[in-house]
Amino acid sequence: MNRDRTVLVVGGGAAGNAVTILLRRAGIAVDLIEAKDDWNATRGSGITLQGNALRVLRELGVWEQVEASGYGFGSVGITAPDGTVLHVQDDLRTGGDDLPATVGMQRPRLQQILIDAVRASGASVRLGTTAETFDQDADGVSVRFSDGTEGRYDLVVAADGLGSATRAAIGITTEPEPTGMAIWRVATPRPAGVTRTDLAYGGPAYIAGYCPTGEDSIYAYVVEGNRDRAAIPPDTYADEMRRLTRHYGGHWPEITAHITDAARVNYTWFDRMLVEGSWHRGRVVLAGDAAHCCPPTLAQGAALSMEDALVLAELLTSSGTWDDALFQAYHERRITRVRPVVEASVQIGQWQLDGVRDADVPGLMARTMTLLREQP
């Protein structure tokens, strides 16, 4: 049954790569297209993977590589801006007791692991390619590509990210909205005493934090109010980030000393989005950031995207009929899990914007993580 079906996956990020691997394992023919020529293989600094993300990575067959490439830990610290540790909370093992609570790793390394797994699956991959038109009927979707070729598919999975052109093309009008915050990120050498994520709320930035990504590396970040990106020259990014980090104590002086290369510093606004209605139109279905996104205050963006891929692939590979009922079941399973994470992620940031000093950030984190311990 599955061997006669064909799927187009639009986008080679966390959701697109994951669903490709899982569908290929079931014998479904998959074409994956990615707009970037380099498959985003070098983009980004670091990523925090909670247990529910690790659970999906294990299902994808790449957990051992992730474990060897990252840095596992089991708690998070809350500090004052001067570095004084105010509270240490054990992280809930949302992936189960046989996986670490959290693994930090370099984002390009995670992407390369997933790229290799997609290649090994036998999927057809075309880089530097986008989908320009979708012509649907009751049996499938005809797609015209940017290189002038055409294809015919039983299903299109739109995993082309926050600014999804596919989402707009099928008439879903939901768009991401800025939350009012922005984040500076950079990868640096790991100070000897950094063995977990520590977060400082307050000081010159709303949030300052870091996460170990290997024996010798971390990624550090500071969150401030968003500014017009066009007004910040890229060659000043290191100076801009140091302007904030130099006011923090603890491990921050050592981290700040390594923030010297503007090209290694990333600046991004926080956005929020949740497509409330159906995530499909006909035989085109959304997954990952194309359907939802949240600020990284709970480190759940990639985790939720990969969970989408897991649930969608499970439904597709276990059903003989790909119809509205299947796609609605996918939406119903995901929306009840995604919504509280998006709302909690936004709330944590909003408390900082509003200057709420007695906000129960650890409590909201713990309650949300408890929900994520359940299977997606």
NUVO-929789 format. One record per residue (C-alpha): x, y, z; residue in one letter. Coordinates in steps of 0.001 Angstrom, whole numbers, plus 500000, padded with zeros to 6 digits. Example, Ala and Ser with C-alpha at 12.3 -4.5 7.8 and 13.67 -1.06 7.14 Angstrom:
BEGIN
512300495500507800A
513670498940507140S
//
This chain:
BEGIN
500000500000500000M
502575502587501116N
505005501724498333R
502645503149495714D
502263506508497447R
504318509629496871T
504826512595499172V
506430515970498582L
508027517525501658V
508590521259501325V
511379522374503656G
514415520639505111G
514318521778508722G
513478519790511843A
509925518863510807A
510669518256507137G
513717516114507762N
511966514094510463A
508829513323508461V
510937512363505455T
512944509836507475I
509821508295509006L
507868508052505748L
510812506528503907R
511141503913506645R
507577502840505793A
508429502534502115G
506705505724500968I
508417507568498115A
509430511056499254V
510763514070497383D
512191516731499690L
512840520245498391I
514727522927500309E
515049526562499274A
518591526976500618K
521434525613498519D
523344524527501632D
520335522935503384W
520936525371506294N
523828523135507296A
525906525897508895T
523225528205510255R
522759528931513943G
524760528673517145S
523233526206519587G
520010524440520468I
518517523152523707T
516776519793523265L
514384518730526011Q
513516515094526596G
510464515117524337N
512718516172521439A
515213513443522328L
512392510893522283R
511647511751518650V
515329511771517720L
515591508255519138R
512640507218516984E
514460508685513989L
517428506441514753G
519898509246515471V
519902509394519275W
523349507849519654E
524861510468517345Q
523058513262519170V
524203511927522538E
527814511748521360A
527687515237519839S
525953517154522630G
526115517828526352Y
523504516262528621G
522377517740531925F
519460517563534327G
518809520917535962S
518376524624535317V
519644527450537493G
518051530834538103I
520616533510538940T
520728537169539823A
522386539440537260P
525558539415539380D
525772535621539013G
524440534671542447T
522521531404542146V
519015531947543484L
517371528642542642H
518271525319541030V
515470523154539716Q
515738519607538433D
514500519356534865D
511661516926534275L
512647514050531999R
509927514688529445T
511266511956527152G
511156509305529867G
513550508153532550D
515879506454530069D
516781509739528349L
518497512824529757P
516277515726530764A
518147518048528408T
520891517969525806V
522521521092524453G
524305520862521131M
525546522950518254Q
522637523534515881R
524684522918512700P
525728519534514073R
522108518520514692L
521152519613511195Q
524010517604509686Q
522937514496511600I
519418514850510205L
520702515596506695I
522758512416506766D
519733510426507929A
517573511846505136V
520242510976502564R
520549507457503967A
516762506982503779S
516829507091500003G
514629510170499683A
515055512325496590S
516471515706497649V
516616518906495620R
518298521970497112L
517858525548495981G
514340524619494878T
510904525929495834T
507333525006494959A
505606527694492909E
502074526359492314T
499820523642493722F
496974522290491593D
494812519930493634Q
492098517452492758D
490469514585494637A
493372512229494009D
496451514345494597G
498451517494493980V
500288518629490868S
503227520882491738V
505275523202489577R
508790523902490854F
511074526904490568S
513412524997488249D
510617524560485708G
509890520901486442T
506599519454487628E
505584516590489882G
502487514730490972R
501976513646494596Y
499439511986496843D
500301514470499596L
502319517646500187V
503749518293503659V
504397522008504102A
507336522222506499A
508778525412505058D
509003527329508291G
507642530423509942L
507302532416506731G
505788529456504873S
504933530346501283A
502962527093501092T
500720528142503987R
499816531316502137A
499432529502498799A
496698527216500179I
494772530111501679G
495680529934505366I
496049533580506346T
497546533220509839T
500849535094510082E
503549535285512776P
503397538237515157E
506370539794516993P
506181539456520769T
508228542610521409G
511464540813522264M
514607539915520345A
517546537634521105I
521296537860520564W
523002534450520291R
526611533351519973V
528671530181520350A
531722530457522621T
534145528188524505P
532647526605527625R
533787528017530969P
534858525141533197A
532030525668535674G
529164525715533171V
527458522312533419T
523806523294532918R
521649526147531658T
521573529186533939D
519096532001533391L
519241535514534793A
516034537532534656Y
516593541282534813G
519662543480534516G
520273545377531273P
518503542627529320A
515245540858530045Y
516918537435530076I
520567536351529926A
521412532673529658G
523732530006528343Y
523609526310527557C
526534523859527287P
526666522276523815T
529751520075524212G
532802519521526370E
534386522659524949D
531446524792523798S
528314526651524865I
525883528994523244Y
525065532182525110A
522135534504524608Y
520630537745525844V
517076538934525267V
516124542589524873E
513278544607523363G
513146544190519610N
514680546899517458R
514631547677513767D
517150545207512373R
517929547510509470A
519194550090511973A
521794547694513454I
524823547299511163P
525830543608511081P
529470544491511704D
528445545865515134T
526666542706516324Y
529484541630518644A
529692545120520145D
525921545202520620E
525872541854522385M
528821542764524624R
527045546003525531R
524498543829527324L
526548540874528555T
529317542924530186R
526941543899532992H
526400540297534133Y
528523538447536682G
529289534808537381G
530534533133534190H
529576536074531995W
532909537963532069P
534640534899530580E
531877534460528012I
531910538143527095T
535632538045526426A
534960535630523549H
532234537707521884I
534517539306519326T
533449538146515859D
530331539929514594A
529828537277511922A
529271534638514627R
526575536637516442V
522940536127515459N
520092538588516092Y
516463537431515807T
513088538735516872W
510763536578518978F
507559535636517139D
504417533787518042R
501911532027515813M
499332529290516060L
497077528234513197V
493858527613515125E
491781526117512321G
492577523028510282S
496233522591509361W
495381521280505909H
493637522265502731R
492844519240500608G
496031517208500320R
498439519879501544V
499133519732505287V
501223521973507552L
503869520806510017A
506354522501512338G
506892526251512259D
504564526536509267A
501714525700511686A
502972527181514955H
505895528953516546C
506757530222519983C
509556532275521508P
512409530070522773P
511713530754526459T
510855527048526937L
513193525702524219A
510339523842522528Q
510390525045518920G
512275522155517332A
510745519653519765A
507190520540518780L
508135520473515094S
509602516991515340M
506593515810517333E
504363517029514491D
506408514890512105A
506128511840514364L
502352512076514759V
501699512838511091L
503914509976509922A
502253507584512389E
498808508431511029L
499867508309507379L
501661504976507657T
498883503263509626S
495943504299507477S
494806503070504109G
492917506299503459T
494485509745503391W
491487512032503778D
490093514964505730D
489341512740508725A
492999511703509004L
494274515273508708F
491717516495511234Q
492808513766513666A
496386515004513246Y
495299518562514029H
493268517524517069E
496159515557518554R
498624518357518027R
496655521517518824I
495878520457522399T
499586519922523036R
500988522841521073V
498650525560522375R
499677525431526070P
503366525449525106V
502943528472522845V
500925530276525497E
503403529502528297A
506384530501526153S
504760533832525357V
503689534373528968Q
507223534034530323I
508382536731527933G
505391538952528630Q
506104538888532357W
509548540295531601Q
508168542962529257L
505651543993531913D
508230544051534703G
506399541484536842V
508944540754539561R
507083538017541444D
506188535912538395A
506354532168539038D
508577531343536056V
509892528061537540P
506349526952538357G
505023527657534853L
508023525878533348M
507414522824535543A
503684522656534780R
504269522901531042T
507040520313531064M
504750517932532949T
502304518090530036L
505099517262527608L
506031514061529432R
502962512438527886E
503347510838524475Q
502558513314521663P
//
